[in-house]
Amino acid sequence: MKRIRSVRIHCLLVTAGLVAALALPGGAGAQLTKGQKILGVHVGLSGVGSAASVGVSGEVAYNSRISIGGWLDTWSYGQSYRSGTESANWSVRYVAIAGTGAFHFPIESNPKWDPFVGLALGYYVVNSSTSSSLGADYSYSGSSSRLFLGGFGGARYYFKPNLAGMARVGFGSSYLTVGLDFRM
């Protein structure tokens, strides 16, 4: 229940930030420049377990079309059962760490948009646990990790010179992501 409440709070914060950004006046341009840094926060739907993920991302412009960066996402899911004095619980937690490379498509007619496509090479760190008091008490915990390769596409829309809304679709750690990005 705490996880669901936490994800709802993150979604509300991102939505509030987008609404505030839309309400503020100001011009913005999305053209990438060499050495430009972008940091962001996001929520998404994970590609494993169909749970909501939260994460942070960052990238640096190698030139006006290519950026390199990374992201860190985390999510978990599980179930609890209770019947009288007996109970059973299980949970799985994922942490995805990825390096990314993206190609950006400048739109000269509308410089507030920054569409991109890219690849991610990452590593899942997975932990699971189970406990039960059904019959005999027992508990188990384990971990398993693996590499993943992902592809993504998306766009940023700059509300202000240093503030953008971001949406990304693809495969890898999350298949749908929305968030706020800040140009440094």
Secondary structure, DSSP 4 states (H G I P E B T S, - for coil): -HHHHHHHHHHHHHHHHHHHHHHS---------TT-EEEEEEEEEESSTT-EEEEEEEEEESSSSEEEEEEEEEEEEEEEEEETTEEEEEEEEEEEEEEEEEEE---TT-TTEEEEEEEEEEEEEEEEEEEE-SSS-EEEEEEEEEEEEEEEEEEEEEEETTEEEEEEEEESSEEEEEEEEEE-
